[in-house]
Amino acid sequence: MAARSHEEALRWLARCDHSVIRPGLERIERILHAWGEPQARLSAVHLAGTNGKGSTAAMTAAILRAAGRRTGLYTSPHLHALNERMRIDGRPISTARLAALADELRALLLHADGGAGERSISPDYNDPPTYFESTTAMAFAYFAQEAVDWAVIETGLGGRFDATNMVAPRLSVLTPIDYDHMNYLGDSLTAIAWEKAGILKAGVPAVIAPQPPEAEAVIEREAQRVGAPLIRCGREFFYEEEAGGRFTYRDRRRTLPHLHCPLPGRHQLMNAAAATAAALALRASGLPIADEAIAAGLASVRWEGRLEVLQERPRLLLDGAHNPAAARALAAFLADEKRRLGGRVTAVFGIMRDKAVSEVVAALRPVVDHWIATAPPAMPRALPAEEVAAAVERAGGSVTLSADPASALAVALPTLGPRDLCCVTGSFYTVACAREWFLGERASAPSRDGRVSLVPH
């Protein structure tokens, strides 16, 4: 396809409904049926949870690659370019291939609509797919066409009615469940856990990370109802934290000592333990995965925008914490860093208006010395910087305003001492804006690896 055709196909994709989340499997089911059921040709690991599912997915995929398996990884959201959501052996899909898949999807939709042309994606079209449903179908088709050995699939929102739940996994993983997306998933942990537990399947083992008691009870009830064997942290497997980003994994059969996870934060050791349990569950089902592959895979993993350090002295840290549980994990890490460095913590903070803003601020407030309230540009969902500042002031924080995350960093970094820490957080949109400025990238222009971002995060 020519460059102009690439752009046209991706602009068509961008016109899919990305402003409204519509849980349900009817639209994705029709698309995948028309596409020849590509998800049925995948050996998949399916992950859901509130926090840590992206990191755990990346770790699981890294272990499978280290074991010599060609591995697809589908995650969301992306930071800079849609290509990041679909990777094979760590490499993002090319823009040309992405555009070709978008063209295939468009042809399927036009055919299903009786050849109505571009009207098939207009507001008058009968139940068009959302942006996430479209990209999920494209990812399934991509991995099937490339005949990957394994596909590691992260849910987008919830699980039971998430588009990714069309996959028939060989293994399920539930990372920690907490409050988030309550307008879609319910306002109790019981309701949220029921949605997440919808990925459990009959006879398919499920690795379960540590859960709040209410969520754990729902998971166990749903697992018993559908007949899914559980591999639970604290019962069937254990992990012990060690210094230097290391941990020891234990279960009834084995001990794997001193595994290394390069992703910062104590919560990442828990995610790494879940990924290790997932790898060993696959081994138990007959997949050859040596202990050495587990260690090598974990040690190789990289995951941008999650406690990502961009510079030292002063330390610049990016983390997309956008709900209370993620903010608590970030606060624990910042507290450790503050003691180690002996300096002050500045937070460049921008968050979406549909998040639990007060709770996120309250979690971070004890460790943040100064806040710069901001909002990512051209983002209707973003809470205006003035309202972000008001939330910080209500919590008793010291705060100034900045027009956008890039401007905030440009002003803040020269004022910091070598022992200070600046953390950009509150949303992956905020993180992406700051990261692009710091690395000299622009989301609307080709990046160094040729990727483009013509579609929203």
Secondary structure as UniProt FT lines:
FT   HELIX           3..14
FT   HELIX           26..34
FT   TURN            35..36
FT   HELIX           38..41
FT   STRAND          44..48
FT   HELIX           53..66
FT   TURN            67..68
FT   STRAND          71..74
FT   HELIX           82..85
FT   STRAND          86..88
FT   TURN            89..90
FT   STRAND          91..92
FT   HELIX           95..112
FT   TURN            113..114
FT   HELIX           117..121
FT   TURN            123..124
FT   HELIX           131..145
FT   TURN            146..147
FT   STRAND          150..154
FT   TURN            160..161
FT   HELIX           163..166
FT   STRAND          171..174
FT   HELIX           182..185
FT   HELIX           189..196
FT   HELIX           197..199
FT   TURN            202..203
FT   STRAND          206..208
FT   HELIX           213..226
FT   STRAND          230..233
FT   TURN            234..236
FT   STRAND          237..242
FT   TURN            243..245
FT   STRAND          246..251
FT   STRAND          255..260
FT   HELIX           266..284
FT   TURN            285..286
FT   HELIX           291..300
FT   TURN            304..305
FT   STRAND          308..311
FT   TURN            312..314
FT   STRAND          315..318
FT   HELIX           324..341
FT   STRAND          345..349
FT   TURN            353..354
FT   HELIX           357..364
FT   HELIX           365..367
FT   STRAND          370..373
FT   TURN            377..378
FT   TURN            380..381
FT   HELIX           385..394
FT   TURN            395..396
FT   STRAND          399..401
FT   HELIX           405..412
FT   HELIX           413..415
FT   TURN            418..419
FT   STRAND          421..425
FT   HELIX           428..439
FT   TURN            443..444
FT   TURN            448..449
//
